Amino acid sequence: QLIRITASAGLDAGRDFQTKENTLRQSYVLLSATAETMIPAIELLRGQQVEREAQLKERTTQLARQQAAHILPIVAEPGVISVELPEEDIEYARALAKELTKQHRVTAMVSCLTKEGAFVVLDRFEKGPIDIGAVLKEVLLSHAGKGGGGPMHAEGRGPDVTFLSVLKQRLL
């Protein structure tokens, strides 16, 4: 509930005006807009972006559902499925873990390599003796990573990818 007032004078005011004018003119060109059509053009772009993000999320879920149906729950050990994705796609890793858990009624560990190391998501169908969030946090702390969660879902990342094998052993 505060009001911020910004003021400039003299040469600073002229430079500030010129910078904003140049930015506005470039925006007109990029959006094929005029001063009168700029806001509607931005609103249209924002609406399209939201729609595309929703479509992408739905397609990601559909793909994860299909892949999960083809993965047999004997990959790591009965009750645990471990999948390493060939490329970085964190949203897909989340969707796949959720679908594996739902379809096979197991604990799912889905990981992917990132520019900074590795990302992992853990999902569990039902509560068990192991709190996957606590286990993940403990493993990541000893490997300079960050993450955590609860007994049913956890996520984390770390620069030292060896934490993935340590985590897998702890879950088994």
Summary of the structure (lengths in Angstrom):
residues: 172
radius of gyration: 23.8
end to end distance: 53.2
largest distance: 74.0
contacts: 491
relative contact order: 0.09
helix: 52%
strand: 19%
